[in-house]
Amino acid sequence: MKASHTTGAERQAVLLHAAARVSRSIASILDLSLLFQRTVDIICEEFGFYYAGIFLVDESGEWAVLKAGRGEAGRAMVAEGHKLKIGGNSMIGSAIQNRIGRIALDVDKENVFFRNPHLPKTRSEMALPLIVGDQAIGALTVQSELEAAFTEDDIVALQTMADQLAVAIANARLHRQNQDLLRQAERRNRLLQAAARVGKEVTSILDLDELLPRMVNTIVETYGLYYAGVFLVDESGEWAHLRAGYGEAGKAMLAGGHKLQVGGNSMIGTCIHLNEARIALDVGEERVHFKNPHLPLTRSEMALPLTFGRKVLGAVTIQSVEEKAFSQDDIVSLQAMADLLAVAIHNAYTLQALEAAHAEILRNKVYEALTAASGEAIHWIGNKALPIRMVAARLKEDLADGHVDTASLSEDLDLIAEAADTIVQVKEQLLGQVREQTLRPVLVADVLQAAARLRNVRGLQVEVDPQAAWVVADSTQLTRALGNLLQNAAEARASRIAVRAEPAPKNQVLLTLSDNGSGMSSEAIEKAWAPFYSTKAGHHGLGLPAALHVITQLQGQIQLESQEGKGTTVRILLPQTQPETAEISQAPSILLIDDDDPWARFFLETVPTARRSLVPAPADVVLVDEHVEGADVEAVVEEIRRAGLAPQTIVVTAAMDVDRTTRLLRSGVRDVRLKPYVAADLASLWQGG
C-alpha cells in the first residue's frame, strides 16, 4: 500500500490501522537492537515508505544518533555513526528540540532539512518526536519518494505509533537496566564467592614460595582471567618485584627478574604509590601502563594494592583479553580478595621474622653453651691429653735406657691413638655445628646409608615413602647429625635400628629413628641436650646437642622419647622437596663403582648410558661412591690407581671431611666431590675439568 493511494477519512483509517499493527508488532520486543531494526522494517512495509530511521538523544543531550535505518542506506549510516545536531539544520533536530512532529512536503524548498547523500530519492519527510513523560528521547523519520506524501493530519495517526515506539524503547531500556543490574549482582556474587575461596586457601599457607604461586593460579582459574601476578615491594621501597606470575609468561618474567618502579609508568607502580586500585579499560589508550611483551593479548587490567595496616606490601595485577572487562564495582569484590592475600603475606613475613629470630636465639644459645662449657671442655680435653704426655715421657725414658718392651709399646701407642681420636671427635662436634649450611635437595636414604657406614653401624633398616625421598638440607651436616643418633643407638646395645621417612604436614618429611636398646631414664632425657652430658663413661656428650643444632639450623625439629630398658625413638621434621626428574642422554662413557644403593639407582635412571660395577674398568669418567657396602674406598682407589684410571676418577660422597679428602687426593684421583641429588646437577661431575 502506498500512502498516496488513499485520501480523506479512508486514508486516516488506513494509517491508524497500520499504526496499530506496528504497535502490536513492537510492543513485546525487549532487545533494543532488534526493536529498532524491526520497527523501521515494519514501518516501511506497512506504510510503503521509501525510508524510515530511529534516532536517540546521546548522553550529552546535544546530538541525535541514528540507531537503525531501513536497507543498505540505513546500515551504511549506522556504521558511519550518523548523527544530527539537536536544534540544528535538520527535521530530526527540530522535532526533538520542539517536541512536535514536522513535515517537509518538498525537501528542496525546506529551510530546515539535512540533505543526506545516502537518501537521494527523498522528496518529502515527516519527523516525529519520541516522547516519554516530559522528555524527548529521540525521533522517528519517515521519508517518501513522492512530494507532498504527508499531511498535518498524518501526524496525529503516526504520532500514536511513535508514542508506542517511545514506550517500547523505554520498556526495553528498563529491561536492559534490570538485566544489567541482575548480571552485576550475579557477577558480584561470583566475585565474592571466589574471594572467599581465595581467602580460605591463603589462610593455611605461611610459606611465600608456596602461597604466591598458588594464589595467581587460583585467581586466574577462579575468575577466568588471562593473567595474574603478585608484586612485592623491596626493602628500598623503590621497586616492586614480581614474586609470582601465571603460566609461561609468569615463568619468563620471574626468570628475567621482572620489576617495576614504584610510582613509575606502570599500573602496579602507580597503584602502590597511591595505595589505591586502578583500572585500565583499554590498555592501548592508557597513559600509565607498562606495555609487556610477555602479555601481548592484554586489553584491560586492574591493579589492586596489598595493604596491611598503613603499609603497602605490594600489588596484584589481574588482566583480561577483553576491553572493559572490569568495572568500579569489581574493585569492591576483588579488593576483598587482595586484602585477604595481604594478611596472608604479612603473616608469612611475620613467621619468617620469627623463624629468623628463633634461629638467631638458638645460635646464640649454642654459642653461650659452648662458651659456658669451654672451661669444662678444656679440662676434659686436658684429661684426655694427659695420658699422651705421660706415655710419651715413659717411651722417651725406655728408649734412652734401651729397654723397649714391644707389647707395652703397642699398648701405649693404642692409648695415644684412642686419646687423640677422642680429642679429634670433640673438635669436630664443637666446630662442625657452627659451620654455615649449604642447603640443597638431599636423598634421605643415601645420607642415612652414609651416616651408618661412617659410624660402622650394622643392621640398619630403612623404609622411605617415595613422596618423602628428598629433603632440603646440608648433606654433610645432616650426615653428621644422623650419624650421632645412629651411633648412640648402637652404643645402647640395640639389636635393631629402624628408620622410616614419610610425608608430614606443611611440606615436611618425618624421619623416625627407633631402636630396642637400653633406653634412657626420665632424668637422663632432661639432661640429654646439654653439652658434655653422657650416660656412658668415656663419651664426650656432644652428639645430641650437635644434632639438635644441625636440625634446627635446617629449619627442622627434633624430639626424643625413651623408656629405660625398652629403647629410644627420635623424631625429626625436615623441609621436604620434590626435584624435577629428567634424563641425560648426552654424556661421556661413565663407569660408576658402587653397590645397588639409592643414589646408584637415581644416577643410572638419570644417566641411562652409564654402567655400574664393583670392578674398575676403562671409561672416560670413573665415579666411585665413598660409601660402598663391604668395601674400603681407599683400597678401591688403590686398585684404580694400579689400573691407570686415577686421572679420570672422581670420588663422590654424601659428607665432606678434610682428612678423608686429603688422603684420597694424595692417592692421585682427580677430585672428591659432594654427590649431586638432582638431575640438573649431575652433569657438573664430568663437566668443567
C-alpha positions in Angstrom: 0.0 0.0 0.0 1.4 3.4 -0.9 0.5 6.3 1.4 -0.5 8.5 -1.6 -3.2 6.0 -2.8 -5.7 6.9 0.0 -7.5 10.1 0.7 -9.5 11.7 3.4 -11.1 9.6 6.2 -10.1 6.4 4.4 -6.5 7.4 4.4 -6.7 8.2 8.2 -8.3 4.8 8.9 -5.6 3.0 6.9 -2.8 4.9 8.7 -4.4 4.3 12.2 -4.9 0.6 11.3 -1.3 0.3 10.1 0.0 2.2 13.2 -1.9 -0.2 15.4 -0.3 -3.2 13.7 3.1 -1.7 14.1 2.5 -1.0 17.8 1.4 -4.6 18.3 4.5 -5.9 16.5 6.9 -4.0 18.6 5.2 -4.0 22.0 6.8 -7.3 23.1 10.3 -6.7 21.9 12.7 -6.1 24.8 16.0 -6.2 22.9 16.9 -2.7 21.8 18.9 -3.5 18.7 16.1 -5.9 17.5 13.4 -3.4 18.4 15.0 -0.6 16.3 15.6 -2.7 13.2 12.2 -4.4 13.3 10.5 -1.1 13.8 12.0 0.6 10.7 11.4 -2.5 8.6 7.7 -2.9 9.7 7.0 0.8 9.2 8.3 0.8 5.6 6.5 -2.5 4.8 3.1 -1.4 6.4 3.1 2.2 5.1 5.1 1.7 1.9 7.6 4.4 2.7 11.0 4.9 1.0 12.9 5.0 4.2 12.5 5.0 8.0 15.1 5.6 10.7 15.2 5.9 14.5 17.4 8.5 16.3 18.1 8.6 20.1 19.5 11.5 22.1 23.0 10.8 23.3 24.3 11.3 26.9 25.4 14.9 26.2 21.9 15.9 25.1 23.4 17.7 22.1 23.2 15.0 19.4 20.6 12.7 18.0 22.4 9.4 17.0 21.0 7.1 14.3 20.3 3.7 15.9 18.6 1.9 13.0 17.7 2.7 9.4 16.0 0.9 6.6 18.0 -1.1 4.0 21.6 -0.6 2.8 21.4 3.2 3.3 20.4 2.7 7.0 23.2 0.1 7.6 25.8 2.4 6.0 24.8 5.4 8.1 24.7 3.4 11.3 28.2 2.1 10.5 29.4 5.7 10.0 28.0 6.8 13.3 25.5 9.2 11.6 24.2 11.9 14.0 22.3 15.2 13.8 22.6 18.3 15.9 19.6 18.8 18.1 18.0 22.1 17.1 20.3 22.2 14.1 19.6 22.2 10.4 17.6 19.0 10.3 14.0 17.8 10.6 15.0 15.4 13.4 16.9 18.0 15.4 14.0 20.4 15.1 11.4 17.8 16.1 13.4 16.8 19.2 14.0 20.3 20.3 10.4 21.5 19.9 8.9 18.1 20.8 6.4 18.3 17.9 6.1 16.5 14.6 7.3 18.2 11.4 6.5 17.7 7.7 8.6 18.6 4.7 6.3 18.4 1.6 9.2 19.2 -0.7 12.6 18.9 0.9 14.2 21.0 -1.8 12.1 24.0 -0.5 12.7 23.4 3.2 14.9 25.7 5.3 15.2 23.0 8.0 16.4 19.9 6.3 19.6 17.8 6.3 20.5 16.7 2.7 21.6 13.1 3.0 23.7 11.6 0.2 22.6 8.1 1.3 19.0 9.0 0.5 19.0 10.9 -2.8 15.4 10.0 -3.7 13.8 11.6 -0.7 11.2 14.2 -1.8 9.1 14.5 1.4 9.8 13.7 5.1 8.0 13.5 8.4 9.9 13.7 11.7 8.0 12.5 14.8 9.4 13.0 18.3 9.7 10.0 20.6 8.5 11.3 24.0 8.4 9.5 27.4 6.8 11.6 30.0 8.1 15.1 29.5 11.3 14.1 27.9 12.1 13.7 24.2 14.3 10.7 24.0 14.7 10.8 20.2 12.8 10.9 16.9 11.4 8.8 14.1 12.0 9.8 10.5 9.8 8.5 7.6 10.6 9.5 4.1 8.9 9.2 0.7 10.0 9.4 -2.9 6.8 11.5 -3.6 6.3 15.2 -3.0 3.5 16.1 -0.5 3.3 12.5 0.6 2.3 13.6 4.2 -0.4 15.9 5.7 -0.7 17.5 9.0 -3.5 15.0 9.8 -1.0 12.2 9.2 1.0 13.4 12.2 -1.9 12.6 14.5 -2.2 9.0 13.3 1.6 8.3 13.1 2.4 10.1 16.3 0.3 7.5 18.1 2.7 4.9 16.6 5.7 7.0 17.6 4.4 7.2 21.2 4.0 3.5 21.3 7.6 3.1 20.0 8.8 5.5 22.7 7.1 3.4 25.4 8.6 0.2 23.8 12.1 1.9 23.9 11.6 2.9 27.5 10.5 -0.6 28.4 13.4 -2.2 26.5 15.8 0.2 28.3 14.3 -0.6 31.6 14.6 -4.3 30.8 18.2 -3.8 29.8 18.9 -1.9 33.0 17.3 -4.7 35.1 19.3 -7.3 33.2 22.5 -5.3 33.7 21.7 -5.0 37.4 21.0 -8.7 37.6 24.2 -9.5 35.8 26.1 -7.2 38.1 24.6 -8.8 41.1 25.4 -12.2 39.8 28.9 -11.1 38.9 29.5 -9.6 42.3 28.2 -12.7 44.0 30.6 -14.8 41.9 33.5 -12.5 42.7 32.7 -12.5 46.4 32.4 -16.3 46.4 35.7 -16.5 44.5 37.3 -14.1 47.0 36.0 -16.3 49.9 37.7 -19.3 48.2 40.9 -17.4 47.8 40.7 -16.3 51.4 40.1 -19.9 52.6 43.2 -21.1 50.7 45.6 -18.4 51.8 44.8 -18.7 55.5 46.5 -22.1 55.8 49.7 -21.2 53.8 52.5 -19.4 55.5 55.3 -20.1 53.0 55.5 -17.3 50.5 57.2 -19.5 47.9 54.1 -21.8 48.1 51.5 -19.1 48.8 52.1 -16.7 45.9 52.2 -19.2 43.0 49.1 -20.9 44.4 47.3 -17.6 44.6 48.0 -16.5 41.0 46.8 -19.9 39.7 43.7 -19.7 41.9 42.9 -16.2 40.8 43.2 -16.9 37.1 41.2 -20.1 37.3 38.5 -18.8 39.6 37.9 -15.5 37.8 38.6 -16.8 34.3 41.3 -14.3 33.6 44.2 -14.1 31.1 46.9 -13.4 33.6 47.5 -12.6 37.3 50.7 -11.7 39.1 51.9 -10.6 42.6 54.5 -7.9 43.1 56.1 -7.2 46.5 58.0 -4.1 47.4 61.6 -4.5 48.2 63.4 -3.1 51.3 64.4 0.1 49.5 60.7 0.9 48.8 61.7 1.9 45.2 60.9 -1.3 43.3 58.1 -3.8 43.1 59.5 -7.2 42.2 57.4 -9.9 40.6 57.2 -12.8 43.0 54.6 -15.0 41.2 53.1 -14.9 37.7 50.7 -17.2 35.9 51.7 -19.6 33.2 54.7 -19.4 30.8 54.6 -15.6 30.8 55.0 -15.6 34.5 57.9 -18.1 34.5 59.7 -16.0 31.8 59.3 -12.8 33.8 60.4 -14.4 37.0 63.5 -15.8 35.3 64.3 -12.3 34.0 63.9 -10.7 37.4 61.0 -8.6 36.3 60.4 -5.5 38.5 58.5 -2.2 38.2 59.4 1.2 39.7 57.1 2.3 42.5 55.3 5.4 41.2 56.7 4.9 37.7 55.0 4.4 34.4 53.0 1.3 35.2 49.7 0.4 36.7 51.4 -1.5 39.5 53.8 1.3 40.3 51.1 3.9 40.5 48.8 1.6 42.4 51.4 1.0 45.1 52.5 4.7 45.2 48.9 6.0 45.6 47.7 2.9 47.7 44.6 2.7 45.5 43.2 0.3 43.0 43.4 1.3 39.3 41.6 0.1 36.2 42.7 0.3 32.6 39.6 -0.4 30.4 41.7 -0.3 27.2 45.5 -0.5 27.9 46.2 0.8 24.4 44.8 4.2 25.4 46.2 4.4 28.9 49.0 6.8 29.8 50.0 4.9 32.9 50.6 1.4 31.6 53.7 -0.8 31.2 53.5 -2.5 27.8 54.6 -6.0 28.5 55.9 -8.1 25.5 55.2 -11.3 27.5 51.5 -10.4 27.7 50.6 -9.2 24.1 46.9 -10.1 24.4 46.1 -7.9 27.4 43.3 -5.4 26.7 42.2 -4.4 30.2 44.0 -4.5 33.5 43.2 -4.0 37.2 45.9 -3.3 39.8 45.0 -3.9 43.5 47.2 -2.7 46.4 48.2 -5.3 49.0 47.9 -3.2 52.2 48.3 -4.3 55.8 47.6 -1.5 58.2 49.1 1.6 56.7 51.9 -0.3 54.9 51.6 -1.2 51.2 53.3 -4.6 50.8 52.9 -4.8 47.0 50.1 -5.2 44.5 48.2 -7.8 42.5 47.7 -7.4 38.7 44.8 -9.1 37.0 44.5 -8.9 33.2 41.9 -9.8 30.6 41.9 -10.2 26.8 38.6 -8.3 26.7 38.2 -4.5 26.7 36.3 -3.0 29.6 36.5 -6.4 31.5 36.5 -4.6 34.8 34.3 -2.0 36.5 34.5 0.1 39.6 32.0 -2.3 41.2 34.6 -5.1 40.7 37.1 -3.2 42.8 35.0 -3.8 46.0 34.8 -7.6 45.5 38.3 -8.1 44.2 39.9 -5.8 46.8 38.4 -8.0 49.4 40.4 -10.9 47.9 43.6 -8.7 47.8 43.1 -7.7 51.4 43.0 -11.4 52.5 46.1 -12.0 50.4 47.8 -9.1 52.1 47.0 -10.5 55.5 48.5 -13.9 54.5 51.6 -12.2 53.1 52.0 -10.2 56.3 51.6 -13.4 58.3 54.2 -15.1 56.2 56.6 -12.2 56.7 56.0 -12.4 60.4 56.7 -16.1 60.5 59.9 -15.6 58.6 61.0 -12.9 61.0 60.1 -15.2 64.0 61.9 -18.1 62.5 65.0 -16.0 61.8 64.8 -14.6 65.3 64.4 -18.1 66.7 67.4 -19.3 64.7 69.5 -16.4 65.9 68.4 -17.0 69.5 69.2 -20.7 69.2 72.6 -19.9 67.6 73.4 -17.5 70.4 72.3 -20.1 73.0 74.5 -22.7 71.4 77.4 -20.2 71.4 76.6 -19.4 75.0 76.5 -23.1 75.9 79.8 -23.7 74.1 81.4 -20.7 75.8 80.0 -21.7 79.2 81.3 -25.2 78.6 84.7 -24.1 77.3 86.3 -24.4 80.8 84.9 -27.9 81.2 85.9 -28.8 77.6 89.4 -27.6 78.2 89.6 -29.6 81.4 88.1 -32.6 79.7 90.5 -32.4 76.8 93.3 -31.8 79.2 92.5 -35.0 81.0 92.5 -36.8 77.6 95.8 -35.3 76.6 97.5 -36.0 80.0 97.9 -39.8 79.2 99.5 -38.8 75.9 102.1 -36.7 77.7 102.7 -39.4 80.4 103.1 -42.2 77.8 105.3 -40.1 75.6 107.6 -39.3 78.6 107.8 -43.0 79.6 108.6 -44.0 76.0 111.4 -41.5 75.9 112.8 -43.0 79.1 112.6 -46.5 77.8 114.3 -45.5 74.6 117.0 -43.7 76.5 117.6 -46.8 78.7 117.4 -49.1 75.7 114.7 -51.1 77.4 111.7 -51.2 74.9 109.0 -53.8 75.6 107.2 -54.4 72.3 103.9 -55.4 74.0 104.0 -52.5 76.3 104.9 -50.2 73.4 101.9 -51.4 71.4 99.6 -50.8 74.4 101.0 -47.3 74.9 100.5 -46.4 71.2 96.9 -47.7 71.3 96.3 -45.4 74.3 97.8 -42.4 72.5 95.7 -43.2 69.4 92.5 -43.6 71.4 93.0 -40.3 73.3 93.9 -38.4 70.1 90.9 -39.8 68.3 88.6 -38.7 71.1 90.1 -35.2 71.0 89.5 -35.0 67.3 85.9 -36.1 67.7 85.3 -33.4 70.2 86.9 -30.9 67.9 84.6 -32.0 65.1 81.5 -31.8 67.2 82.4 -28.4 68.6 83.4 -26.8 65.3 81.2 -28.8 62.9 77.9 -27.3 64.2 79.0 -23.7 63.8 79.8 -24.1 60.1 77.4 -22.5 57.7 75.0 -24.8 56.0 74.8 -25.2 52.2 71.1 -26.2 51.6 70.1 -28.3 48.6 67.9 -31.2 47.8 69.3 -34.4 49.5 68.3 -38.0 49.1 67.3 -39.2 52.6 68.2 -42.9 52.1 71.7 -42.1 50.8 72.5 -39.8 53.7 71.3 -42.4 56.2 73.4 -45.0 54.5 76.5 -42.8 54.5 75.9 -42.0 58.2 75.6 -45.7 59.1 78.8 -46.7 57.2 80.9 -43.8 58.6 79.9 -44.8 62.1 80.2 -48.5 61.4 76.5 -49.1 62.4 75.3 -52.5 61.2 71.8 -53.9 60.6 70.1 -50.6 59.8 66.6 -51.0 58.3 65.5 -48.1 56.2 62.0 -47.6 54.8 61.3 -44.4 52.7 58.0 -43.3 51.3 58.5 -42.2 47.6 56.9 -38.9 48.5 59.5 -38.3 51.2 62.6 -39.3 49.3 64.2 -35.8 49.3 64.6 -33.2 52.0 66.2 -29.7 51.9 69.5 -30.0 53.9 73.3 -29.7 54.0 74.2 -33.3 53.3 77.5 -33.1 55.3 75.9 -31.6 58.4 72.8 -33.9 58.2 75.1 -37.0 57.8 77.0 -35.9 61.0 73.7 -35.4 62.9 72.2 -38.7 61.8 75.5 -40.4 62.5 75.4 -39.2 66.1 71.9 -40.6 66.6 72.7 -43.9 65.0 75.9 -44.3 67.0 74.0 -43.6 70.2 71.6 -46.3 69.3 74.4 -48.8 68.5 76.2 -47.9 71.8 72.9 -48.5 73.7 73.3 -52.2 72.6 70.4 -52.0 70.2 70.0 -55.1 68.1 67.5 -53.4 65.8 67.6 -49.8 64.4 64.8 -48.9 62.1 64.4 -45.6 60.2 61.1 -44.6 58.5 60.7 -41.5 56.3 57.1 -40.4 55.4 55.4 -37.1 54.3 54.3 -34.8 57.1 52.1 -31.6 57.1 53.3 -28.3 55.9 55.6 -29.8 53.2 57.9 -31.6 55.6 59.3 -35.1 56.0 59.1 -37.0 59.2 62.1 -39.2 60.0 61.5 -41.7 62.8 64.6 -43.5 64.2 63.6 -46.3 66.6 65.9 -48.8 68.5 65.4 -51.5 71.0 68.4 -50.6 73.1 68.8 -49.9 76.8 66.8 -46.6 76.7 67.2 -43.6 79.0 65.7 -42.6 82.3 63.5 -39.6 82.6 66.3 -37.8 84.4 68.7 -38.6 81.6 66.2 -37.4 79.0 66.0 -34.0 80.7 69.8 -33.6 80.5 70.3 -35.2 77.2 70.6 -32.0 75.2 73.1 -30.4 77.5 76.7 -30.3 76.1 79.2 -32.8 77.7 76.4 -34.8 79.4 76.6 -38.5 78.8 75.3 -41.7 80.5 78.2 -43.7 79.0 81.6 -43.5 80.6 84.3 -42.1 78.4 82.0 -40.3 76.0 82.1 -36.6 75.3 78.3 -36.0 75.4 78.2 -33.7 72.4 76.3 -36.0 69.9 72.8 -34.9 70.8 73.5 -31.2 71.2 75.3 -31.2 67.8 72.4 -33.0 66.2 69.9 -30.6 67.7 71.8 -27.6 66.4 72.1 -29.0 62.9 68.4 -30.0 62.6 67.3 -26.6 63.9 69.6 -24.7 61.5 67.8 -26.7 58.7 64.5 -25.2 59.9 63.6 -28.6 61.3 62.6 -30.0 64.6 63.8 -32.9 66.7 62.2 -34.8 69.6 63.5 -37.5 71.8 61.4 -40.2 73.5 62.9 -43.0 75.5 62.0 -45.6 78.2 64.6 -47.3 80.2 65.0 -50.9 79.2 62.7 -50.5 76.2 64.6 -48.4 73.7 64.6 -44.9 72.2 62.7 -43.1 69.4 63.9 -39.9 67.8 61.5 -37.9 65.5 62.9 -35.4 63.1 60.9 -33.0 60.9 62.8 -31.6 57.9 61.7 -29.4 55.0 60.5 -31.5 52.0 61.3 -31.0 48.4 60.5 -32.9 45.2 63.0 -32.0 42.5 62.1 -32.4 38.8 63.2 -35.6 37.1 65.0 -35.7 33.8 67.1 -38.0 31.7 70.6 -37.1 30.5 71.2 -38.7 27.1 74.3 -36.8 26.1 77.2 -37.9 28.4 80.7 -39.4 28.1 81.5 -43.0 28.9 80.8 -43.3 32.6 81.6 -46.2 35.0 80.0 -46.0 38.4 81.7 -48.1 41.1 79.0 -48.6 43.6 76.7 -51.2 45.1 73.0 -51.2 44.3 72.0 -48.4 46.7 69.5 -45.5 46.4 72.0 -43.0 44.9 73.3 -45.5 42.3 69.7 -46.2 41.2 69.0 -42.5 40.9 72.2 -41.9 38.9 71.5 -44.8 36.5 67.9 -43.7 35.9 69.1 -40.2 35.1 72.1 -41.2 33.0 71.0 -44.4 31.3 74.2 -44.6 29.2 76.3 -45.1 32.3 77.2 -48.6 33.7 77.7 -49.8 37.2 80.3 -52.2 38.5 82.3 -53.0 41.6 85.4 -53.7 39.4 87.4 -50.9 37.8 87.3 -50.8 34.0 88.3 -48.2 31.3 85.9 -45.2 30.9 86.1 -41.5 30.2 84.9 -40.8 33.7 85.1 -43.2 36.7 82.8 -42.3 39.7 83.5 -44.0 43.0 81.0 -43.9 45.8 82.9 -43.3 49.0 80.4 -45.5 50.9 80.3 -48.9 49.2 78.9 -51.7 51.3 81.6 -54.1 52.4 84.5 -52.2 50.6 87.2 -49.8 51.7 87.2 -46.8 49.4 91.0 -46.3 49.8 91.6 -49.9 48.7 89.2 -49.4 45.7 91.1 -46.2 44.8 94.4 -48.0 45.0 93.1 -50.7 42.6 92.0 -47.9 40.3 95.5 -46.3 40.5 97.2 -49.5 39.6 94.8 -49.8 36.6 95.9 -46.4 35.4 92.4 -44.8 35.8 93.1 -42.4 38.7 93.3 -39.2 36.5 89.7 -39.7 35.3 88.4 -40.8 38.7 86.1 -38.7 40.9 85.2 -39.9 44.4 81.6 -38.8 45.4 80.5 -38.6 48.9 77.5 -37.5 51.0 79.6 -35.8 53.6 82.9 -34.0 53.0 85.7 -34.5 55.5 89.1 -32.7 55.2 91.2 -35.7 56.4 89.5 -38.2 54.2 89.5 -35.9 51.2 93.2 -35.2 51.7 94.1 -38.9 51.8 92.0 -39.7 48.7 93.6 -36.8 46.7 97.1 -37.9 47.6 96.3 -41.3 46.0 96.0 -39.5 42.7 92.3 -39.3 42.0 91.1 -36.2 40.0 88.8 -34.9 42.7 86.5 -35.6 45.7 83.0 -34.0 45.4 79.7 -33.9 47.1 77.1 -36.1 45.5 74.5 -34.2 43.4 71.0 -35.3 44.2 69.1 -33.6 41.4 69.3 -34.4 37.7 70.2 -30.8 36.8 73.4 -31.0 38.8 74.7 -34.4 37.8 76.4 -33.2 34.6 78.7 -31.0 36.8 80.5 -34.1 37.8 82.1 -34.6 34.4 81.9 -31.0 33.0 84.3 -28.2 33.8 87.5 -30.1 34.2 
